[in-house]
Amino acid sequence: MRTGAPLDDEADYALPVWAGVLPLKLVAGEAIADSRVPSTINVPVEVQNYTR
């Protein structure tokens, strides 16, 4: 993976094919506790409020 526009050879631009960028995101989901952590221990606030 990389950032920026495609870096095709000049001759490739004459071909009838699509070129472009597909942006991807990394999104944090809901926290899942280890099965061995006692249920009386809550998810830390820092983990609950995690954002990028």
C-alpha positions in Angstrom: 0.0 0.0 0.0 1.0 3.6 -0.5 -0.5 7.1 -0.7 -1.0 9.3 -3.7 -2.2 9.0 -7.2 -1.4 6.0 -9.5 2.0 5.9 -11.0 1.4 4.2 -14.3 3.7 4.1 -17.3 2.7 6.7 -19.9 1.7 4.0 -22.4 -0.8 2.5 -19.8 -3.0 5.6 -20.0 -3.9 4.6 -23.6 -5.4 1.3 -22.3 -9.2 1.0 -21.8 -8.9 0.1 -18.1 -9.8 1.9 -14.9 -7.0 3.4 -12.7 -7.5 5.2 -9.5 -7.4 5.1 -5.7 -9.5 3.0 -3.3 -9.3 4.7 0.1 -9.2 2.4 3.0 -9.9 3.1 6.7 -9.0 1.4 9.9 -11.9 1.6 12.3 -11.8 0.4 15.9 -14.7 -1.8 16.9 -16.2 -2.6 20.3 -13.7 -3.9 22.9 -13.7 -7.6 23.6 -12.3 -8.7 26.9 -10.0 -11.7 27.3 -12.1 -14.7 28.4 -10.0 -15.0 31.5 -10.6 -11.5 32.8 -13.1 -11.6 35.6 -16.5 -10.0 34.7 -16.1 -7.6 37.6 -13.3 -5.8 35.8 -14.7 -3.1 33.5 -13.2 -2.0 30.2 -10.9 1.0 30.9 -12.3 4.4 30.0 -9.3 5.0 27.7 -10.3 1.9 25.7 -14.0 2.8 25.7 -13.3 6.2 24.3 -10.6 5.2 21.8 -10.6 7.2 18.6 -8.1 7.7 15.8 
